[in-house]
Amino acid sequence: MQIKFPFDSSKPVIGEASIDINKSIQEVFSYIGEQFFDNYPKWALEVVEFEPLDGKEVFIGARAKQIRNDSGAKVESIFEITDYQPYIKLIFKGLSAPYKHSYLLESSDQQPPIPTRLTFRFELLELEVFMRPFEKLIRSAIEDGAENTVENIKNLVDL
């Protein structure tokens, strides 16, 4: 007999935030995408150790190792860039943990095309069954983290 849970244990938990940055899409993407391996630890303040594994060039398949301080616990993971489209998006996915980060950029049709709209999405792709009762709390923490991420990037790009 199969046990039926009142929730989908494979459904991702997602948090997303957007912000307008008063810089061109080229400037914002340069900071986030082209200089990702230099700048990621600057906006991801919970990252305490960071090491690109394939050099500092950004390309699909490039990997990095990070150690994050998540609520006092050191969590190590390796991730890989899975989508890289200049001036549009940068996406990476955990190889050793089930998560995905997406940085999506848009600019207006106005002349000049400023501001740039940055959307950051964090997806926790799997949640252990024993953690499902805490899904709302986890989602709230992920949403707060997404808001902090876009604010940190805006503050750094505006320097």
C-alpha positions as a Markdown table, in Angstrom:
| # | Residue | x | y | z |
|---|---|---|---|---|
| 1 | Met | 0.0 | 0.0 | 0.0 |
| 2 | Gln | 1.4 | 3.4 | -1.0 |
| 3 | Ile | 1.4 | 6.2 | 1.5 |
| 4 | Lys | -0.4 | 9.3 | 0.2 |
| 5 | Phe | 1.0 | 12.6 | 1.5 |
| 6 | Pro | -1.2 | 15.8 | 1.5 |
| 7 | Phe | 1.6 | 17.6 | -0.4 |
| 8 | Asp | 3.9 | 17.1 | -3.3 |
| 9 | Ser | 7.3 | 16.3 | -1.9 |
| 10 | Ser | 9.0 | 17.0 | -5.2 |
| 11 | Lys | 7.5 | 20.5 | -5.7 |
| 12 | Pro | 10.1 | 23.2 | -5.6 |
| 13 | Val | 10.0 | 26.1 | -3.0 |
| 14 | Ile | 10.6 | 29.3 | -4.9 |
| 15 | Gly | 11.4 | 32.9 | -3.9 |
| 16 | Glu | 11.7 | 35.7 | -6.3 |
| 17 | Ala | 12.4 | 39.5 | -6.1 |
| 18 | Ser | 12.8 | 42.2 | -8.7 |
| 19 | Ile | 14.4 | 45.7 | -8.5 |
| 20 | Asp | 15.1 | 48.5 | -10.9 |
| 21 | Ile | 18.8 | 49.6 | -11.2 |
| 22 | Asn | 19.6 | 53.0 | -12.7 |
| 23 | Lys | 22.3 | 51.6 | -15.0 |
| 24 | Ser | 22.3 | 50.3 | -18.5 |
| 25 | Ile | 21.6 | 46.6 | -19.0 |
| 26 | Gln | 25.2 | 46.2 | -20.3 |
| 27 | Glu | 26.6 | 47.6 | -17.0 |
| 28 | Val | 24.4 | 45.5 | -14.9 |
| 29 | Phe | 25.1 | 42.3 | -16.8 |
| 30 | Ser | 28.8 | 43.0 | -16.8 |
| 31 | Tyr | 28.7 | 43.1 | -13.0 |
| 32 | Ile | 26.5 | 40.0 | -12.6 |
| 33 | Gly | 27.4 | 37.9 | -15.6 |
| 34 | Glu | 30.7 | 38.7 | -17.1 |
| 35 | Gln | 32.4 | 39.3 | -13.7 |
| 36 | Phe | 30.3 | 36.7 | -11.9 |
| 37 | Phe | 33.2 | 34.8 | -10.3 |
| 38 | Asp | 34.7 | 38.0 | -8.9 |
| 39 | Asn | 31.5 | 39.6 | -7.7 |
| 40 | Tyr | 29.2 | 36.8 | -6.5 |
| 41 | Pro | 30.7 | 36.6 | -3.0 |
| 42 | Lys | 30.2 | 40.4 | -2.7 |
| 43 | Trp | 26.4 | 40.2 | -3.0 |
| 44 | Ala | 25.9 | 36.7 | -1.6 |
| 45 | Leu | 27.0 | 37.7 | 1.9 |
| 46 | Glu | 26.3 | 34.3 | 3.4 |
| 47 | Val | 29.1 | 32.8 | 1.2 |
| 48 | Val | 32.2 | 32.5 | 3.4 |
| 49 | Glu | 34.4 | 30.6 | 1.0 |
| 50 | Phe | 34.2 | 30.6 | -2.8 |
| 51 | Glu | 36.3 | 28.9 | -5.5 |
| 52 | Pro | 35.8 | 28.8 | -9.2 |
| 53 | Leu | 36.7 | 25.3 | -10.4 |
| 54 | Asp | 37.3 | 26.1 | -14.1 |
| 55 | Gly | 39.0 | 29.5 | -14.0 |
| 56 | Lys | 37.2 | 32.8 | -13.9 |
| 57 | Glu | 35.7 | 32.8 | -17.4 |
| 58 | Val | 31.9 | 32.5 | -17.4 |
| 59 | Phe | 30.5 | 29.9 | -19.7 |
| 60 | Ile | 27.8 | 27.2 | -19.7 |
| 61 | Gly | 29.3 | 24.3 | -17.8 |
| 62 | Ala | 31.6 | 26.4 | -15.6 |
| 63 | Arg | 31.6 | 25.2 | -12.0 |
| 64 | Ala | 32.3 | 26.6 | -8.6 |
| 65 | Lys | 32.5 | 25.5 | -5.0 |
| 66 | Gln | 31.0 | 27.5 | -2.2 |
| 67 | Ile | 30.7 | 27.3 | 1.5 |
| 68 | Arg | 27.7 | 29.2 | 2.9 |
| 69 | Asn | 26.9 | 30.1 | 6.5 |
| 70 | Asp | 23.2 | 29.1 | 6.6 |
| 71 | Ser | 21.9 | 30.0 | 10.1 |
| 72 | Gly | 25.2 | 29.1 | 11.7 |
| 73 | Ala | 25.7 | 25.9 | 9.8 |
| 74 | Lys | 28.5 | 25.7 | 7.2 |
| 75 | Val | 27.0 | 24.2 | 4.0 |
| 76 | Glu | 29.3 | 23.2 | 1.1 |
| 77 | Ser | 28.0 | 22.8 | -2.4 |
| 78 | Ile | 29.2 | 22.7 | -6.0 |
| 79 | Phe | 27.2 | 24.4 | -8.7 |
| 80 | Glu | 27.4 | 24.7 | -12.5 |
| 81 | Ile | 26.3 | 27.5 | -14.9 |
| 82 | Thr | 23.5 | 26.0 | -16.9 |
| 83 | Asp | 22.3 | 29.0 | -18.9 |
| 84 | Tyr | 24.3 | 32.1 | -19.9 |
| 85 | Gln | 22.9 | 34.6 | -22.4 |
| 86 | Pro | 24.6 | 38.0 | -22.3 |
| 87 | Tyr | 22.3 | 40.9 | -21.3 |
| 88 | Ile | 19.4 | 38.5 | -20.7 |
| 89 | Lys | 20.2 | 35.9 | -18.0 |
| 90 | Leu | 22.6 | 33.9 | -15.9 |
| 91 | Ile | 21.4 | 30.6 | -14.3 |
| 92 | Phe | 23.3 | 28.1 | -12.2 |
| 93 | Lys | 22.2 | 24.9 | -10.6 |
| 94 | Gly | 23.6 | 23.0 | -7.6 |
| 95 | Leu | 25.3 | 19.7 | -8.5 |
| 96 | Ser | 25.7 | 18.5 | -4.9 |
| 97 | Ala | 22.5 | 20.1 | -3.6 |
| 98 | Pro | 19.1 | 20.7 | -5.2 |
| 99 | Tyr | 18.9 | 24.4 | -5.9 |
| 100 | Lys | 18.9 | 26.8 | -8.8 |
| 101 | His | 19.7 | 30.6 | -9.0 |
| 102 | Ser | 18.4 | 32.7 | -11.8 |
| 103 | Tyr | 19.4 | 36.3 | -12.6 |
| 104 | Leu | 17.1 | 37.7 | -15.3 |
| 105 | Leu | 17.5 | 41.2 | -16.9 |
| 106 | Glu | 15.2 | 43.4 | -18.9 |
| 107 | Ser | 15.5 | 47.0 | -20.0 |
| 108 | Ser | 12.8 | 49.4 | -21.1 |
| 109 | Asp | 12.2 | 50.5 | -24.7 |
| 110 | Gln | 12.8 | 54.1 | -23.7 |
| 111 | Gln | 15.8 | 56.2 | -24.8 |
| 112 | Pro | 18.1 | 55.8 | -23.0 |
| 113 | Pro | 17.1 | 52.3 | -21.9 |
| 114 | Ile | 17.4 | 52.9 | -18.2 |
| 115 | Pro | 16.6 | 51.5 | -15.7 |
| 116 | Thr | 17.4 | 47.8 | -15.9 |
| 117 | Arg | 15.0 | 45.5 | -14.3 |
| 118 | Leu | 16.8 | 42.7 | -12.4 |
| 119 | Thr | 14.8 | 39.6 | -11.2 |
| 120 | Phe | 16.5 | 37.1 | -9.0 |
| 121 | Arg | 14.8 | 33.7 | -8.4 |
| 122 | Phe | 16.0 | 31.1 | -6.0 |
| 123 | Glu | 14.5 | 27.6 | -6.3 |
| 124 | Leu | 14.9 | 24.9 | -3.7 |
| 125 | Leu | 14.3 | 22.0 | -6.1 |
| 126 | Glu | 13.6 | 19.4 | -3.5 |
| 127 | Leu | 12.5 | 19.5 | 0.1 |
| 128 | Glu | 12.9 | 16.6 | 2.4 |
| 129 | Val | 9.6 | 15.1 | 3.5 |
| 130 | Phe | 10.3 | 15.9 | 7.2 |
| 131 | Met | 10.8 | 19.6 | 6.2 |
| 132 | Arg | 7.5 | 19.9 | 4.4 |
| 133 | Pro | 5.6 | 21.1 | 7.5 |
| 134 | Phe | 8.0 | 24.0 | 7.6 |
| 135 | Glu | 7.5 | 24.9 | 3.9 |
| 136 | Lys | 5.9 | 28.3 | 4.6 |
| 137 | Leu | 8.7 | 29.3 | 7.0 |
| 138 | Ile | 11.3 | 28.1 | 4.4 |
| 139 | Arg | 9.5 | 30.0 | 1.6 |
| 140 | Ser | 9.5 | 33.2 | 3.7 |
| 141 | Ala | 13.2 | 32.9 | 4.4 |
| 142 | Ile | 13.9 | 32.3 | 0.7 |
| 143 | Glu | 11.8 | 35.3 | -0.3 |
| 144 | Asp | 13.7 | 37.5 | 2.3 |
| 145 | Gly | 17.0 | 36.2 | 0.8 |
| 146 | Ala | 15.8 | 37.0 | -2.7 |
| 147 | Glu | 15.0 | 40.6 | -1.6 |
| 148 | Asn | 18.4 | 41.0 | 0.1 |
| 149 | Thr | 20.1 | 39.7 | -3.0 |
| 150 | Val | 18.6 | 42.2 | -5.4 |
| 151 | Glu | 19.2 | 45.0 | -2.9 |
| 152 | Asn | 22.8 | 44.0 | -2.5 |
| 153 | Ile | 23.4 | 43.9 | -6.2 |
| 154 | Lys | 21.8 | 47.3 | -6.8 |
| 155 | Asn | 23.9 | 48.8 | -4.0 |
| 156 | Leu | 27.1 | 47.4 | -5.5 |
| 157 | Val | 26.3 | 48.3 | -9.1 |
| 158 | Asp | 25.4 | 51.8 | -8.1 |
| 159 | Leu | 28.8 | 52.4 | -6.5 |
